Amino acid sequence: MIRTFTTPRFQTAFDRVVEPLALPGRVSSGAAPELTTVDQFVRGTAVIGRFIASPGLLGVKVRPTGRPVRVTAHFRYDSMSLDWWEERITTPGPVRGAGAPRLLLVRSQGKTRGATLLVRPAADFRRAATGVVSFDLQPEELTAEGLFVFEMDSVDKDRPEWAPAVPSGSVGIMMEAIEFAEVQGDRKIGLVSTGTLPLDPDSDTLTLRAGYFVANPTGRDEPRRWIAGATLVEPLVPGPRTKVAPVVEPVESRPSTSRGIKRKVMRRIKRAARWVVPVAAAPAARRVSRRAAALEHRVLRAARRRMPGRSAPPVSVAPPAPAPPPGPPPNLLADVMFDLVSRKLVRVELAGIESGATPGVQVRARAGAEIEIVTDGPLRTPALIRLSIDPSVLRELPGVDDKTVRWELVVQSES
């Protein structure tokens, strides 16, 4: 008798049953049992792992609760990311090298969730750049199986010329951890990305290392608002008009004195006294001692003749320089920012990363060399925002010389 099975059976008694991750939960290792699926991704031990291609994805089994779930992903762009990228990407392009930014797009459950910008610091290139993306999943987006899919891709197409980024930027990026929790309140992190994390605790600002930043949608049907401050700084690479003062090594001059000569003579006498003189040679030793004493007397007398007969005139002590006022140095752009904005010399450009309508922006000047950027409508997709001032305009300002403008984004709840 032949038995026919109408339902295929793929599971055996040797298969391990994976329990889904309970909320709140955290995945921080590639060996975690909840990490069930990886593609173009290498698992790690102390971290989740690294991407080896663009795009790459990973899947985590999460227990749904019927409520919205907030996902927070942490990743890092370190020195090993450079080696992985150089080994796997050989296609020549307009932008190559370790200093190029990484512009990355994050998708989940088939939808775009946000973007991030990673830039390694130019002054301290050994330090790693860290990034974070946070978004919310609706209850219907996690099925009964609870499979959560996280995908990272590089933004290589339809990118404006003023937004430099290395191609296939997700290659080598390290995934540190992914956190899952039920939604409580509004999101506070991951709404903007400038390539700088963490923010400056003294001023609550993020420096725009690449000259632009990424703004992610909040899900609200309202305009977005940011505040940025401009500061003049010295360029990292000297320009053609940068004046460099010659370095002169100081030379220490020590005048010879009788005390120094006497010290040398005494050292020589003591060194000669270490030798044991026989009894038969005592007269000769006494003669040598008298000659040494006479030589010391002549040397000291000659030294006194070379010294001036009167004491040197007192040296006038210059009054101490006035101490600089406490606090940061004055910002040269504080007095001219209103004029630059009114003449439309401060330029703000907004470009969407994905297809869709992007709102316009309005710029308003504020006190202290700050500007306020307000969009005409809500953001539906991640956008790139660039701030710039024409260098030819800066050269006309007094005291600017060859300095460049450094923009810092002020972090507020609206951002």
C-alpha positions in Angstrom: 0.0 0.0 0.0 1.4 3.4 -1.0 0.9 6.3 1.3 0.6 9.8 -0.3 1.3 13.0 1.8 -0.7 15.9 0.5 1.1 18.4 2.8 4.9 18.7 2.4 6.8 18.4 5.7 10.2 20.3 5.7 10.8 20.4 9.5 12.5 17.6 11.2 13.1 16.6 14.8 16.6 18.0 14.6 15.6 21.5 13.6 15.9 24.0 16.4 12.9 26.1 17.2 13.8 29.8 17.3 12.0 31.8 19.9 11.2 35.4 18.8 12.7 38.3 20.5 10.5 39.7 23.3 9.9 43.4 23.6 11.8 45.4 24.8 14.7 43.6 23.3 18.2 44.2 21.8 20.2 42.3 19.2 24.0 43.0 19.5 25.7 39.8 18.3 25.7 37.9 15.0 25.4 34.7 17.0 22.0 35.7 18.5 19.4 33.1 17.7 16.8 35.8 16.8 19.0 36.8 13.8 17.6 34.2 11.4 18.5 35.7 8.0 21.5 37.5 6.5 22.3 38.5 2.9 25.5 40.2 1.7 26.4 40.4 5.4 29.1 38.8 7.6 28.1 37.9 11.2 30.2 39.1 14.1 30.6 38.1 17.7 30.7 41.3 19.9 28.7 43.1 17.2 26.1 42.0 14.7 28.5 42.1 11.7 29.5 44.0 8.6 28.0 44.6 5.2 30.0 43.2 2.2 27.9 44.5 -0.6 25.3 47.2 -1.4 22.5 46.6 -0.7 22.7 44.1 2.2 20.0 43.0 4.6 19.4 41.0 7.8 16.3 39.5 9.3 15.3 39.3 13.0 12.5 37.3 14.5 10.5 39.6 16.8 7.4 38.8 18.8 4.6 41.1 17.8 2.5 42.7 20.5 -0.2 44.3 18.5 1.2 47.8 19.2 3.6 50.1 17.3 7.2 49.1 17.6 10.1 51.6 17.6 13.3 50.4 16.0 16.7 52.0 16.7 19.7 50.8 14.7 23.3 51.7 15.6 26.2 51.4 13.1 29.8 52.5 12.9 32.2 53.6 10.1 35.7 52.7 11.4 39.1 52.1 10.0 38.3 48.5 9.2 35.4 49.7 7.0 38.0 51.4 4.8 39.9 48.1 4.3 36.8 46.1 3.5 35.7 48.7 1.0 39.1 48.9 -0.8 39.2 45.1 -1.1 35.7 44.7 -2.5 35.2 47.9 -4.6 37.5 48.2 -7.6 35.3 50.3 -10.0 36.9 53.7 -10.6 34.8 56.6 -9.9 34.9 60.4 -9.4 35.1 60.0 -5.7 37.4 57.5 -4.1 39.5 57.3 -1.0 39.1 57.0 2.7 38.0 60.6 3.3 34.8 60.4 1.2 31.5 60.4 3.2 29.1 57.5 3.3 25.5 58.4 2.4 23.3 55.4 3.3 19.6 54.7 2.9 17.7 52.4 5.3 14.7 50.3 4.3 12.5 48.0 6.4 9.5 45.8 5.4 9.8 47.1 1.9 9.6 50.8 2.8 12.2 53.6 3.0 12.6 54.5 6.7 15.4 57.1 6.6 18.9 58.0 5.6 22.1 58.7 7.4 25.4 60.4 6.7 28.7 59.1 8.0 31.9 61.2 7.8 35.2 60.4 9.5 36.8 63.4 11.1 39.6 64.9 9.1 41.6 66.2 12.1 41.6 62.9 14.0 41.2 60.3 11.2 41.6 57.4 13.5 38.3 58.1 15.3 35.3 56.2 14.0 32.1 57.9 12.8 28.9 56.6 14.4 25.3 56.8 13.1 21.8 55.9 14.2 18.5 55.5 12.5 15.2 55.3 14.4 11.7 54.6 12.9 8.4 53.2 14.0 6.6 50.1 12.7 2.9 49.9 12.7 1.2 46.8 14.2 0.2 45.4 10.7 3.8 45.6 9.5 4.9 42.8 11.8 3.1 39.6 10.8 2.3 36.7 13.0 5.7 35.1 12.2 7.3 38.3 13.4 10.0 38.6 10.7 11.7 42.0 10.8 13.8 42.9 7.7 16.5 45.6 7.9 18.1 46.7 4.6 21.0 49.2 4.0 21.8 50.6 0.6 24.1 53.3 -0.7 22.7 56.4 -2.3 24.6 56.4 -5.6 22.0 57.6 -8.1 20.2 60.9 -8.5 22.5 62.5 -5.9 23.3 66.3 -6.4 26.8 67.2 -7.3 27.3 69.2 -4.1 26.7 66.0 -2.0 29.9 64.0 -2.3 29.8 60.4 -1.2 31.7 57.2 -2.0 29.9 54.6 -4.2 28.7 51.5 -2.6 29.1 53.2 0.8 27.4 50.4 2.8 30.3 48.1 2.1 32.3 47.7 5.4 29.8 49.5 7.6 29.5 47.7 11.0 26.2 47.1 12.5 26.6 47.4 16.3 23.1 46.8 17.6 19.3 47.0 16.9 16.9 47.9 19.7 13.2 47.1 19.7 10.7 48.7 22.1 7.1 49.8 22.1 6.4 53.3 21.0 6.4 55.9 23.8 6.3 59.5 22.9 7.9 61.2 19.9 11.2 60.2 18.3 14.2 62.3 19.4 17.1 60.7 17.6 17.8 59.9 14.0 15.7 62.8 12.6 18.9 64.6 11.3 22.3 63.2 10.4 25.4 65.4 9.9 28.1 62.8 10.1 28.9 63.9 13.7 27.8 61.8 16.8 27.6 62.4 19.6 26.7 66.1 19.7 28.7 68.7 21.6 27.5 68.7 25.2 28.4 72.4 25.7 26.5 73.9 22.8 24.1 71.0 21.7 25.3 71.3 18.1 26.3 68.9 15.4 29.0 70.0 13.0 28.4 69.7 9.2 31.6 68.0 8.2 30.5 67.3 4.6 28.9 70.7 4.1 25.4 69.2 4.1 23.2 67.2 6.3 20.4 64.6 6.0 16.8 65.3 7.2 14.4 62.4 7.8 10.6 62.6 7.7 8.8 62.7 11.0 5.5 61.4 9.8 3.7 64.6 10.8 1.9 66.8 8.3 3.7 70.0 9.2 6.7 72.0 8.0 10.2 71.3 9.3 12.4 73.8 11.0 16.1 73.9 11.7 18.6 76.4 13.2 22.2 76.5 12.1 25.1 78.7 13.2 28.1 79.9 11.1 31.6 80.3 12.4 34.8 81.4 10.7 37.6 78.9 11.1 41.1 78.4 9.6 41.2 76.0 6.7 42.7 72.6 7.2 44.8 72.9 4.0 46.6 76.3 3.6 45.3 78.3 0.7 47.3 80.2 -1.8 47.2 83.4 0.2 47.8 81.9 3.6 50.8 83.4 5.2 53.0 81.1 7.2 55.6 82.6 9.6 59.1 81.1 9.5 59.9 78.9 12.4 63.1 80.0 14.2 64.5 77.7 16.8 65.5 79.5 20.0 69.3 79.3 20.9 70.1 79.2 24.6 73.2 81.3 25.5 75.0 80.8 28.9 77.7 83.3 29.8 80.8 81.8 31.4 81.3 82.8 35.0 83.9 82.3 37.7 81.6 79.9 39.5 81.4 77.6 36.5 85.2 77.6 36.0 85.8 76.9 39.7 83.3 74.0 39.5 85.2 72.5 36.6 88.6 72.8 38.4 87.3 71.2 41.6 85.9 68.3 39.6 89.3 67.7 38.0 91.1 67.9 41.4 88.7 65.5 43.0 89.1 63.1 40.0 92.9 63.3 40.5 92.6 62.7 44.2 91.0 59.3 43.6 94.4 57.9 42.7 96.5 56.4 45.6 99.9 58.2 45.8 102.8 56.1 47.1 104.8 57.4 50.2 107.9 57.9 48.1 106.1 60.1 45.7 104.7 62.5 48.4 107.0 65.4 47.6 106.0 65.2 43.9 102.3 65.0 44.9 102.7 68.2 47.0 104.3 70.0 44.1 101.4 69.0 41.8 98.9 70.2 44.4 100.7 73.5 44.7 100.7 73.9 41.0 97.0 73.1 40.8 96.2 75.7 43.5 98.3 78.3 41.6 96.5 77.4 38.4 93.1 77.8 40.0 94.1 81.2 41.5 95.2 82.5 38.1 92.0 81.2 36.4 89.8 82.8 39.0 91.7 86.1 38.7 91.3 86.2 34.9 87.6 85.5 35.2 87.2 88.4 37.6 88.9 90.7 35.2 86.5 89.8 32.4 83.4 90.5 34.6 82.1 94.1 34.5 83.1 96.3 37.5 79.6 97.3 38.3 76.4 95.4 38.4 74.2 95.3 35.3 71.4 97.8 35.1 68.0 96.5 36.2 66.0 95.0 33.4 62.7 96.7 32.9 59.8 94.3 33.1 57.1 94.8 30.5 53.6 95.1 31.9 51.6 91.8 31.5 49.5 91.6 28.4 45.8 92.1 29.1 43.9 88.8 29.5 41.4 88.0 26.8 37.8 88.3 27.9 36.2 85.1 29.1 34.2 83.0 26.7 34.6 82.2 23.0 36.2 84.8 20.6 33.8 87.2 18.9 32.2 85.8 15.7 32.9 88.1 12.8 29.8 86.9 11.0 27.4 88.0 13.8 27.3 91.6 12.5 26.8 90.8 8.8 24.5 87.8 8.9 21.3 89.9 8.6 22.8 91.7 5.6 24.0 88.5 3.9 20.5 86.9 4.3 18.7 90.0 3.1 20.9 90.0 0.0 20.3 86.3 -0.5 24.0 85.5 -0.3 23.4 82.7 2.2 22.3 79.8 0.1 20.2 76.8 1.3 19.6 73.9 -1.1 17.2 71.0 -0.5 17.2 67.9 -2.6 15.1 64.7 -2.1 17.0 61.4 -2.0 14.0 59.4 -3.5 11.5 60.4 -6.1 8.6 62.6 -4.9 7.7 66.1 -4.3 10.2 68.1 -2.1 9.2 71.3 -0.4 11.0 74.6 -0.8 12.8 76.4 2.0 12.9 79.9 3.5 15.9 81.4 5.3 15.7 83.9 8.1 18.5 85.6 10.0 18.9 85.3 13.7 21.1 86.9 16.3 24.6 85.5 16.8 25.4 84.5 13.2 22.5 82.0 13.2 19.9 81.3 10.5 16.5 79.6 10.7 15.5 77.2 7.9 11.8 76.5 7.5 10.3 74.3 4.8 7.1 75.2 2.9 5.6 71.8 3.7 6.2 68.5 5.3 9.0 66.1 4.3 7.7 62.8 2.8 11.1 61.3 2.0 14.6 61.8 3.3 16.2 65.0 2.0 19.7 66.5 1.7 20.2 70.1 2.8 23.2 72.1 2.0 24.3 75.5 3.5 26.8 77.7 1.8 28.1 81.3 1.5 29.9 82.5 -1.6 33.7 82.6 -0.8 34.1 85.8 -2.9 31.6 87.5 -0.6 33.6 86.5 2.5 36.8 88.0 1.1 35.1 91.4 1.1 34.5 91.3 4.8 37.2 92.8 7.1 39.2 90.3 9.1 38.1 87.2 7.2 41.3 86.7 5.2 41.4 83.0 4.0 39.1 81.6 6.7 36.3 79.2 5.8 32.8 78.9 7.2 31.9 76.0 9.5 28.2 75.3 9.9 26.8 73.8 13.1 23.3 72.5 13.4 21.6 73.4 16.7 19.8 70.3 18.0 16.2 71.1 19.2 13.1 69.1 19.6 11.8 70.4 16.3 14.7 68.9 14.5 
